[in-house]
Amino acid sequence: QYRNQKHLWEKEERNKVLFESNSIFFFLTNNTFLEEIQGITAEKAFANPLQKSFLKKMESIKEISTKIELIFSGENAHCLAKFVYSYQDLLHSLYQYKIILEKLQEHSDQFHVTLEEAQRKIPEQEYRDRVWKVMDDLEALFVDIDSNDMMIKLEDQIRLTTMNK
């Protein structure tokens, strides 16, 4: 999923509001495992019926990250586990950012000010910087996994385990 969607943010400017965060979140969750949280919105975030599903799914992904290191051994397993955990972290950061964008828009509408003026009251850049940091960390892990054929090496561990039985 990551490989197919990373182009969505590669062209974004880091010093501007990340209006594409909804699209990025949507496409990163566009699979059968994450589809139940795909439609979560920032509107009334804490009263949103999908909030509980979202939190459960985030915990489920963290569990998968832990299980990877229990099932596989070595640095490859550790790197893949970190990638899975970081993927969850990106989804969570994007969701938090969506909430901040909603607050930014509400402030702009309520006080009839521009988004730039609203940014002085709402700490949007903090959340944007967090999203970019997680994206950068995830990309570094992805490059490491991809360039070192880690998935193939982990598949070999499975083959070796099943052949020894």
LODO-647594 format. One record per atom (N, C-alpha, C): residue number from 1; atom name; x, z, y. Coordinates in steps of 0.05 Angstrom, whole numbers. Each point is the difference from the previous one (the first is absolute). Example, Ala and Ser with C-alpha at 12.3 -4.5 7.8 and 13.67 -1.06 7.14 Angstrom:
2
   resi   name        X        Z        Y
      1      N      264      156     -114
      1     CA      -18        0       24
      1      C       18        0       24
      2      N       -7      -14       21
      2     CA       16        1       24
      2      C      -15       14       22
END
This chain:
165
   resi   name        X        Z        Y
      1      N       16        0      -24
      1     CA      -16        0       24
      1      C       18        0       25
      2      N       20       16        0
      2     CA       17        3       23
      2      C       14      -27        6
      3      N       11      -12      -21
      3     CA       14      -26        3
      3      C      -17      -21       14
      4      N      -25       -1       -8
      4     CA      -19      -20       10
      4      C      -10        6       28
      5      N        2       25        9
      5     CA      -12        7       26
      5      C       19        7       22
      6      N       26        4       -6
      6     CA       19        9       20
      6      C        3      -19       24
      7      N       -7      -25       -4
      7     CA        1      -19       23
      7      C      -19        8       22
      8      N      -21       16       -6
      8     CA      -20        7       20
      8      C       13       16       23
      9      N       20       15       -5
      9     CA       12       16       21
      9      C       28       -9        9
     10      N       10      -19      -14
     10     CA       27       -9        7
     10      C        2      -13       28
     11      N      -23      -10        9
     11     CA        0      -14       27
     11      C      -10       19       22
     12      N       -9       23       -7
     12     CA      -11       19       20
     12      C       23       11       18
     13      N       -7        5       24
     13     CA       19       11       19
     13      C       -3       30        0
     14      N       23       13       -5
     14     CA        0       29       -4
     14      C       -7       16       26
     15      N        4      -13       23
     15     CA       -5       15       24
     15      C      -28       -4       11
     16      N      -18      -12      -16
     16     CA      -28       -4        8
     16      C      -18       14      -20
     17      N      -24        6       10
     17     CA      -21       12      -17
     17      C       -3      -18      -25
     18      N       -1       12      -23
     18     CA       -2      -14      -25
     18      C      -30       -5       -7
     19      N      -12      -19       14
     19     CA      -28       -6       -5
     19      C       -6      -11      -28
     20      N       21      -10      -12
     20     CA       -3      -11      -27
     20      C       -1       21      -22
     21      N        1       25        7
     21     CA        1       22      -20
     21      C      -24       -2      -19
     22      N      -23       -7       10
     22     CA      -24       -2      -18
     22      C        4      -22      -21
     23      N       11      -23        9
     23     CA        4      -22      -18
     23      C       22        7      -20
     24      N       21       12        9
     24     CA       22        8      -18
     24      C      -10       19      -21
     25      N      -16       20        9
     25     CA      -11       19      -19
     25      C      -18      -14      -20
     26      N      -17      -18       10
     26     CA      -18      -14      -18
     26      C       15      -15      -21
     27      N       20      -16        7
     27     CA       14      -16      -19
     27      C       17       16      -19
     28      N       11       23        9
     28     CA       15       17      -18
     28      C      -17       14      -20
     29      N      -26        2        5
     29     CA      -18       13      -19
     29      C      -18      -21      -14
     30      N        6      -25        3
     30     CA      -16      -21      -12
     30      C        7       -5      -29
     31      N       -5       20      -16
     31     CA        3       -2      -29
     31      C      -19       19      -14
     32      N       -4       -3      -26
     32     CA      -20       16      -13
     32      C        6       30       -1
     33      N       26        7        1
     33     CA        7       28        0
     33      C       -8       14       26
     34      N        3      -14       22
     34     CA       -5       12       27
     34      C      -25      -10       14
     35      N      -16      -17      -13
     35     CA      -23      -12       13
     35      C      -20       21       10
     36      N       -2       23      -12
     36     CA      -20       19        8
     36      C        6       13       27
     37      N       25       -2        9
     37     CA        7       11       27
     37      C        5      -22       20
     38      N       -3      -25       -8
     38     CA        6      -23       17
     38      C      -17        1       25
     39      N      -24        8       -1
     39     CA      -18       -1       23
     39      C        0       24       17
     40      N       18       19       -5
     40     CA        0       24       16
     40      C        6       -6       29
     41      N      -15       11       18
     41     CA        4       -5       28
     41      C        8       26       14
     42      N       10       -3       24
     42     CA        8       24       15
     42      C      -24       12       14
     43      N      -22      -15        2
     43     CA      -24        9       14
     43      C      -10       25      -14
     44      N       -2       21       15
     44     CA       -9       26      -10
     44      C       15        7      -26
     45      N       26       -2        2
     45     CA       18        2      -23
     45      C       -6       24      -18
     46      N       -5       23       11
     46     CA       -3       24      -16
     46      C      -28        3      -12
     47      N      -18      -16       10
     47     CA      -27        0      -11
     47      C       -5      -25      -17
     48      N       20      -16       -3
     48     CA       -2      -25      -15
     48      C       -4        5      -29
     49      N      -20      -12      -13
     49     CA       -4        5      -29
     49      C       24       -9      -17
     50      N       16      -18       10
     50     CA       23       -9      -16
     50      C       24       18        3
     51      N       -1       19       18
     51     CA       23       18        5
     51      C        9       14      -25
     52      N      -19       11      -15
     52     CA        8       14      -25
     52      C       12      -20      -20
     53      N      -11      -23       -3
     53     CA       11      -20      -18
     53      C       28       -8        9
     54      N        4       -3       26
     54     CA       26       -7       11
     54      C       21       22       -7
     55      N       -7       25        4
     55     CA       18       22       -6
     55      C        6        2      -29
     56      N      -20       -4      -17
     56     CA        5        0      -29
     56      C       18      -23       -8
     57      N       -3      -23       11
     57     CA       16      -23       -7
     57      C       29        4        9
     58      N        4       13       23
     58     CA       27        6       10
     58      C       14       19      -20
     59      N      -15       20       -9
     59     CA       11       19      -20
     59      C        6      -15      -26
     60      N      -17      -18       -8
     60     CA        4      -15      -25
     60      C       26      -17        2
     61      N        5      -12       23
     61     CA       24      -16        3
     61      C       25       19       -1
     62      N       -2       23       12
     62     CA       22       19       -2
     62      C        5        8      -29
     63      N      -21        4      -15
     63     CA        3        7      -28
     63      C       14      -23      -16
     64      N       -7      -24        6
     64     CA       13      -23      -12
     64      C       29        0        6
     65      N        7        5       24
     65     CA       28        2        8
     65      C       15       20      -17
     66      N      -12       23       -3
     66     CA       13       21      -16
     66      C        2       -8      -30
     67      N      -21      -13      -10
     67     CA        0       -8      -28
     67      C       21      -21       -6
     68      N        6      -17       19
     68     CA       20      -21       -4
     68      C       27       13       -8
     69      N        7       21       15
     69     CA       25       14       -6
     69      C       -1       16      -26
     70      N      -23        7       -9
     70     CA       -3       14      -26
     70      C        2      -20      -23
     71      N      -10      -24        4
     71     CA       -1      -20      -21
     71      C       26      -15       -3
     72      N       12       -7       23
     72     CA       24      -16        1
     72      C       24       18        8
     73      N       23      -10       -5
     73     CA       24       15        7
     73      C       18      -16       19
     74      N       17       14       14
     74     CA       21      -12       16
     74      C       -8       -6       28
     75      N       19      -12       15
     75     CA       -3       -6       28
     75      C      -23      -20        5
     76      N       -3      -19      -18
     76     CA      -22      -19        3
     76      C      -27       13        1
     77      N       -4       19      -18
     77     CA      -26       15        0
     77      C       -3       16       26
     78      N       21       12        9
     78     CA       -1       15       25
     78      C       -7      -17       23
     79      N       12      -24        2
     79     CA       -5      -18       22
     79      C      -29      -10       -1
     80      N      -10       -7      -24
     80     CA      -27      -10       -2
     80      C      -20       22        7
     81      N        6       25       -9
     81     CA      -17       22        7
     81      C       -1        4       30
     82      N       22       -2       13
     82     CA        1        2       30
     82      C      -16      -22       13
     83      N        1      -24      -12
     83     CA      -15      -23       11
     83      C      -30        6       -1
     84      N       -9        9      -24
     84     CA      -28        6       -3
     84      C       -9       21       19
     85      N       16       21        2
     85     CA       -7       22       19
     85      C        0      -10       29
     86      N       19      -17        7
     86     CA        0      -12       27
     86      C      -23      -18        5
     87      N      -10      -14      -20
     87     CA      -23      -17        2
     87      C      -24       17        8
     88      N       -3       22      -14
     88     CA      -21       20        7
     88      C        3       10       28
     89      N       25        6        7
     89     CA        6       10       27
     89      C       -7      -21       21
     90      N        4      -25       -5
     90     CA       -7      -21       18
     90      C      -31       -1        4
     91      N      -14        0      -22
     91     CA      -29        0        1
     91      C      -11       24       17
     92      N       12       23       -5
     92     CA       -8       24       14
     92      C        7       -2       30
     93      N       23      -10        6
     93     CA        9       -4       28
     93      C      -17      -20       14
     94      N       -7      -22      -13
     94     CA      -18      -20       12
     94      C      -28       12        5
     95      N       -9       16      -18
     95     CA      -26       13        4
     95      C        0       19       24
     96      N       21       16        2
     96     CA        4       17       23
     96      C        1      -16       26
     97      N       14      -22       -1
     97     CA        3      -17       23
     97      C      -27      -12        8
     98      N      -16       -8      -20
     98     CA      -27      -10        5
     98      C      -16       21       16
     99      N        2       25       -8
     99     CA      -14       21       14
     99      C        9        2       29
    100      N       26       -1        4
    100     CA       11        1       28
    100      C      -10      -24       16
    101      N        0      -23      -12
    101     CA      -10      -24       15
    101      C      -29        4        8
    102      N      -16       12      -18
    102     CA      -28        5        6
    102      C       -2       20       24
    103      N       17       21        0
    103     CA        0       19       22
    103      C        9      -13       26
    104      N       19      -18       -3
    104     CA       10      -15       24
    104      C      -22      -16       12
    105      N      -15      -14      -17
    105     CA      -22      -17       10
    105      C      -22       17       12
    106      N       -6       23      -14
    106     CA      -21       18       11
    106      C        8       10       27
    107      N       25        8        3
    107     CA        9       10       26
    107      C       -1      -21       22
    108      N        7      -24       -8
    108     CA       -1      -23       19
    108      C      -28       -5        9
    109      N      -19        0      -19
    109     CA      -28       -5        6
    109      C      -12       23       16
    110      N        5       24       -8
    110     CA      -12       23       12
    110      C        9        4       29
    111      N       25       -5        6
    111     CA       10        4       27
    111      C        5      -26       15
    112      N       -9      -22      -11
    112     CA        2      -26       13
    112      C       29       -6        9
    113      N       18        4      -18
    113     CA       28       -6        6
    113      C       11      -21      -20
    114      N       22      -11        7
    114     CA       13      -20      -18
    114      C       12       14      -24
    115      N        6      -15      -20
    115     CA       13       12      -24
    115      C       27       11        8
    116      N       14      -12       18
    116     CA       26       10        8
    116      C       -3       27       13
    117      N      -21        4       16
    117     CA       -4       26       13
    117      C       -9       20      -21
    118      N      -16       -8      -19
    118     CA       -8       18      -22
    118      C       24        9      -17
    119      N       19      -18       -3
    119     CA       24        7      -15
    119      C       16       23       12
    120      N       -3        4       26
    120     CA       13       23       13
    120      C      -12       26       -9
    121      N      -25        0       -8
    121     CA      -14       24       -9
    121      C        0        4      -30
    122      N        0      -22      -14
    122     CA       -1        1      -30
    122      C       27       -8      -10
    123      N       12       16      -19
    123     CA       27       -6       -9
    123      C        2      -23      -21
    124      N      -11      -23        8
    124     CA       -1      -23      -19
    124      C       28       -8       -9
    125      N       19        0       18
    125     CA       27      -10       -8
    125      C       13       17      -22
    126      N       -5       26        0
    126     CA       10       18      -21
    126      C       -9      -10      -27
    127      N      -26       -6       -2
    127     CA      -11       -9      -25
    127      C        9      -29       -7
    128      N        3      -16       20
    128     CA       10      -28       -4
    128      C       28        1      -11
    129      N       17       17       13
    129     CA       28        3       -9
    129      C        1        9      -29
    130      N      -18       18       -7
    130     CA       -1       11      -28
    130      C       -7      -23      -19
    131      N      -19      -17        7
    131     CA       -8      -22      -17
    131      C       24      -19       -4
    132      N       14       -6       22
    132     CA       23      -18       -2
    132      C       23       12      -16
    133      N        4       26        2
    133     CA       21       13      -16
    133      C       -7       -2      -30
    134      N      -24        5       -7
    134     CA       -9       -2      -28
    134      C        3      -28      -10
    135      N       -8      -19       17
    135     CA        3      -29       -7
    135      C       29       -7       -5
    136      N       17        9       17
    136     CA       29       -5       -3
    136      C       11       12      -26
    137      N       -8       25       -5
    137     CA        9       14      -25
    137      C      -10      -15      -24
    138      N      -25       -8        0
    138     CA      -12      -14      -22
    138      C       14      -27       -5
    139      N        6      -14       22
    139     CA       14      -26       -2
    139      C       28        4      -12
    140      N       14       20        8
    140     CA       27        5      -11
    140      C       -2        6      -30
    141      N      -20       15       -8
    141     CA       -3        5      -29
    141      C       -8      -25      -15
    142      N      -17      -16       12
    142     CA       -9      -25      -12
    142      C       24      -19       -4
    143      N       16       -3       20
    143     CA       24      -17       -2
    143      C       18       10      -22
    144      N        4       26       -2
    144     CA       17       12      -21
    144      C      -11       -6      -28
    145      N      -26        4       -3
    145     CA      -14       -5      -25
    145      C        2      -29       -8
    146      N       -6      -17       19
    146     CA        0      -29       -5
    146      C       28      -11       -5
    147      N       19        7       16
    147     CA       27      -11       -3
    147      C       15       10      -24
    148      N       -8       23      -10
    148     CA       14       12      -23
    148      C      -16       -3      -26
    149      N      -21      -17        1
    149     CA      -16       -5      -24
    149      C      -10       26      -14
    150      N       -7       20       16
    150     CA       -7       26      -11
    150      C      -25       -2      -18
    151      N      -19      -16        6
    151     CA      -24       -2      -16
    151      C        7      -11      -28
    152      N       18      -19       -1
    152     CA        9      -11      -26
    152      C       15       22      -16
    153      N       16       15       14
    153     CA       15       21      -14
    153      C      -18       22      -11
    154      N      -22        6       15
    154     CA      -19       20       -9
    154      C      -16      -11      -24
    155      N       -6      -26        1
    155     CA      -14      -13      -22
    155      C       18        1      -25
    156      N       26       -3        4
    156     CA       19        2      -22
    156      C        0       28      -13
    157      N       -4       20       17
    157     CA       -1       27      -11
    157      C      -25        3      -18
    158      N      -22      -13        8
    158     CA      -24        1      -17
    158      C        6      -14      -26
    159      N       12      -23        1
    159     CA        6      -15      -24
    159      C       18       16      -19
    160      N       21       12       11
    160     CA       18       16      -16
    160      C      -14       24      -13
    161      N      -18       12       15
    161     CA      -14       23      -11
    161      C      -18       -8      -23
    162      N      -14      -23        3
    162     CA      -19       -9      -21
    162      C       15      -11      -24
    163      N       24      -11        4
    163     CA       16      -10      -23
    163      C       12       23      -16
    164      N        5       22       13
    164     CA       12       22      -14
    164      C      -20       17      -16
    165      N      -25       -6        2
    165     CA      -21       15      -15
    165      C       -4      -11      -27
END
